[in-house]
Amino acid sequence: QFGDVASALDLVPTHTIEEALSPLAASDNLVVKTMLTVHPAGFYVMCGAESPAANDEVTGPQIVRLLSQLETQFRYVIVDTAGGLTEPTLAALEVTDDIILVSTMDVACVRGVRKAVELLSQIGLLPASRILALNLASNQSGLKVKDVEAAVSLPVDLVIPRSNDVQLAANHGVPLMLNKKKPG
């Protein structure tokens, strides 16, 4: 909603999702591809609009069309959604094969993920292929991995420990996995 991906990757987009959802782009996959921002590491990013209001105008059908266009050009299309289950997020889930649910180790976030999992299960939008990732995991959070698993009723597949390297990487716009130094 606020262009966090572009900021975290130190990208200055020439075009944004707002333009990629225009009628011109809707009719031409090549036009959509020109609206992507290329990261120096070689991957493409569809950046959010500068205006949160413009991002709020995005509809579910527009997201489905855009994802359909992108999947014709790329082997993998990764969608980073905002928190919550908005219409565009639900639309993306309708056409997804896999989901990565991300939670921190705090009660409010774990409850939110549990509620999302329950709702997605009820409406048939929880893909069979799913990963539960704990981000910023710490032994000092007061919760254990097994507590999160019990609350969400899913196994934790990935634990990403709290690390200053993650914050530094985001602040420098360099994905951690491209950093030469191993996280510590």
Contacts in CASP RR format, 6 or more apart in sequence:
PFRMAT RR
TARGET T0000
AUTHOR 0000-0000-0000
METHOD contacts of the structure
MODEL  1
QFGDVASALDLVPTHTIEEALSPLAASDNLVVKTMLTVHPAGFYVMCGAE
SPAANDEVTGPQIVRLLSQLETQFRYVIVDTAGGLTEPTLAALEVTDDII
LVSTMDVACVRGVRKAVELLSQIGLLPASRILALNLASNQSGLKVKDVEA
AVSLPVDLVIPRSNDVQLAANHGVPLMLNKKKPG
1 48 0 8 1.000
1 52 0 8 1.000
1 55 0 8 1.000
1 56 0 8 1.000
1 82 0 8 1.000
2 52 0 8 1.000
2 55 0 8 1.000
3 47 0 8 1.000
3 48 0 8 1.000
3 49 0 8 1.000
3 50 0 8 1.000
5 11 0 8 1.000
5 45 0 8 1.000
5 47 0 8 1.000
5 48 0 8 1.000
5 80 0 8 1.000
6 12 0 8 1.000
6 13 0 8 1.000
6 37 0 8 1.000
6 45 0 8 1.000
6 47 0 8 1.000
6 48 0 8 1.000
7 173 0 8 1.000
8 170 0 8 1.000
8 173 0 8 1.000
9 39 0 8 1.000
9 45 0 8 1.000
9 173 0 8 1.000
9 175 0 8 1.000
10 172 0 8 1.000
10 173 0 8 1.000
10 174 0 8 1.000
11 37 0 8 1.000
11 39 0 8 1.000
11 45 0 8 1.000
11 47 0 8 1.000
12 37 0 8 1.000
13 37 0 8 1.000
13 45 0 8 1.000
13 47 0 8 1.000
13 48 0 8 1.000
14 35 0 8 1.000
14 37 0 8 1.000
15 34 0 8 1.000
15 35 0 8 1.000
15 36 0 8 1.000
15 37 0 8 1.000
15 47 0 8 1.000
16 35 0 8 1.000
16 46 0 8 1.000
16 47 0 8 1.000
16 48 0 8 1.000
16 49 0 8 1.000
16 50 0 8 1.000
16 54 0 8 1.000
17 46 0 8 1.000
17 47 0 8 1.000
17 48 0 8 1.000
17 49 0 8 1.000
17 55 0 8 1.000
17 58 0 8 1.000
17 66 0 8 1.000
18 48 0 8 1.000
18 49 0 8 1.000
18 51 0 8 1.000
18 54 0 8 1.000
18 55 0 8 1.000
18 57 0 8 1.000
19 25 0 8 1.000
19 35 0 8 1.000
20 32 0 8 1.000
20 35 0 8 1.000
20 46 0 8 1.000
20 66 0 8 1.000
21 58 0 8 1.000
21 62 0 8 1.000
21 66 0 8 1.000
24 31 0 8 1.000
25 31 0 8 1.000
25 32 0 8 1.000
25 35 0 8 1.000
25 69 0 8 1.000
26 62 0 8 1.000
26 65 0 8 1.000
29 69 0 8 1.000
29 72 0 8 1.000
29 73 0 8 1.000
32 66 0 8 1.000
32 69 0 8 1.000
32 70 0 8 1.000
32 73 0 8 1.000
33 44 0 8 1.000
33 73 0 8 1.000
35 46 0 8 1.000
36 44 0 8 1.000
36 45 0 8 1.000
36 46 0 8 1.000
37 44 0 8 1.000
37 45 0 8 1.000
37 46 0 8 1.000
37 47 0 8 1.000
38 44 0 8 1.000
38 45 0 8 1.000
39 45 0 8 1.000
41 175 0 8 1.000
41 178 0 8 1.000
44 74 0 8 1.000
46 66 0 8 1.000
46 70 0 8 1.000
48 55 0 8 1.000
49 55 0 8 1.000
58 88 0 8 1.000
59 87 0 8 1.000
59 88 0 8 1.000
59 91 0 8 1.000
60 87 0 8 1.000
60 88 0 8 1.000
60 90 0 8 1.000
60 91 0 8 1.000
60 92 0 8 1.000
61 91 0 8 1.000
62 88 0 8 1.000
63 88 0 8 1.000
63 91 0 8 1.000
63 92 0 8 1.000
64 91 0 8 1.000
64 92 0 8 1.000
64 94 0 8 1.000
64 95 0 8 1.000
67 77 0 8 1.000
67 79 0 8 1.000
67 92 0 8 1.000
67 95 0 8 1.000
68 95 0 8 1.000
70 77 0 8 1.000
71 77 0 8 1.000
79 92 0 8 1.000
79 96 0 8 1.000
81 88 0 8 1.000
81 89 0 8 1.000
81 92 0 8 1.000
82 89 0 8 1.000
83 89 0 8 1.000
84 116 0 8 1.000
85 116 0 8 1.000
85 119 0 8 1.000
85 120 0 8 1.000
90 123 0 8 1.000
90 125 0 8 1.000
93 99 0 8 1.000
93 120 0 8 1.000
93 125 0 8 1.000
93 127 0 8 1.000
94 125 0 8 1.000
96 127 0 8 1.000
97 127 0 8 1.000
97 129 0 8 1.000
98 127 0 8 1.000
98 129 0 8 1.000
98 130 0 8 1.000
98 131 0 8 1.000
99 126 0 8 1.000
99 127 0 8 1.000
99 129 0 8 1.000
99 130 0 8 1.000
99 131 0 8 1.000
100 130 0 8 1.000
100 131 0 8 1.000
100 133 0 8 1.000
101 113 0 8 1.000
101 116 0 8 1.000
101 117 0 8 1.000
101 130 0 8 1.000
101 131 0 8 1.000
101 132 0 8 1.000
101 133 0 8 1.000
101 152 0 8 1.000
101 154 0 8 1.000
102 113 0 8 1.000
102 133 0 8 1.000
102 134 0 8 1.000
102 135 0 8 1.000
103 109 0 8 1.000
103 110 0 8 1.000
103 112 0 8 1.000
103 113 0 8 1.000
103 132 0 8 1.000
103 133 0 8 1.000
103 134 0 8 1.000
103 135 0 8 1.000
103 148 0 8 1.000
103 152 0 8 1.000
104 134 0 8 1.000
104 135 0 8 1.000
104 136 0 8 1.000
104 137 0 8 1.000
104 141 0 8 1.000
105 134 0 8 1.000
105 136 0 8 1.000
105 137 0 8 1.000
105 138 0 8 1.000
105 141 0 8 1.000
105 142 0 8 1.000
105 143 0 8 1.000
105 148 0 8 1.000
106 141 0 8 1.000
106 143 0 8 1.000
107 143 0 8 1.000
110 143 0 8 1.000
110 147 0 8 1.000
110 148 0 8 1.000
110 151 0 8 1.000
110 152 0 8 1.000
111 151 0 8 1.000
113 132 0 8 1.000
113 152 0 8 1.000
114 151 0 8 1.000
114 152 0 8 1.000
114 153 0 8 1.000
117 126 0 8 1.000
117 152 0 8 1.000
117 153 0 8 1.000
117 154 0 8 1.000
120 126 0 8 1.000
130 154 0 8 1.000
131 157 0 8 1.000
131 158 0 8 1.000
132 148 0 8 1.000
132 149 0 8 1.000
132 152 0 8 1.000
132 154 0 8 1.000
132 155 0 8 1.000
132 156 0 8 1.000
132 157 0 8 1.000
132 158 0 8 1.000
133 156 0 8 1.000
133 157 0 8 1.000
133 158 0 8 1.000
133 159 0 8 1.000
133 160 0 8 1.000
134 145 0 8 1.000
134 148 0 8 1.000
134 156 0 8 1.000
134 158 0 8 1.000
134 159 0 8 1.000
134 160 0 8 1.000
135 160 0 8 1.000
136 160 0 8 1.000
136 161 0 8 1.000
136 162 0 8 1.000
136 166 0 8 1.000
137 145 0 8 1.000
137 159 0 8 1.000
137 160 0 8 1.000
137 161 0 8 1.000
137 162 0 8 1.000
138 161 0 8 1.000
138 162 0 8 1.000
145 156 0 8 1.000
145 159 0 8 1.000
148 156 0 8 1.000
149 155 0 8 1.000
149 156 0 8 1.000
160 166 0 8 1.000
163 183 0 8 1.000
163 184 0 8 1.000
165 176 0 8 1.000
165 179 0 8 1.000
165 181 0 8 1.000
165 183 0 8 1.000
165 184 0 8 1.000
166 176 0 8 1.000
166 183 0 8 1.000
169 175 0 8 1.000
169 176 0 8 1.000
169 179 0 8 1.000
176 183 0 8 1.000
END
